[in-house]
Amino acid sequence: MLGGEPPANWIALAPLIKHPTRRLIVHTLRREGPLPASELGCAVDGPNFRRARLSYHANVLVGGGALKAKQLASGENVYSLAPTR
């Protein structure tokens, strides 16, 4: 747990991270800790990331309880791993 994120419950996460982009999102947040959407997108997809693609997959993870999203005053979301259940 290098980024100070809570330990992952991989059994609960397994169905949510079958898609490679979602797996990268979770691994990036475990390594780096909470990140704004723009930084997370660059870490996952490189400098030409598509915000819609990141938003879709991050929202699936938020809906499944794997991530938390906090909206900044700028309107950008900061994503972090949710505490394990």
Secondary structure as UniProt FT lines:
FT   TURN            2..3
FT   HELIX           10..13
FT   TURN            14..17
FT   HELIX           20..32
FT   STRAND          35..36
FT   HELIX           37..45
FT   TURN            47..48
FT   HELIX           51..63
FT   TURN            64..65
FT   STRAND          67..71
FT   TURN            73..74
FT   STRAND          77..81
//
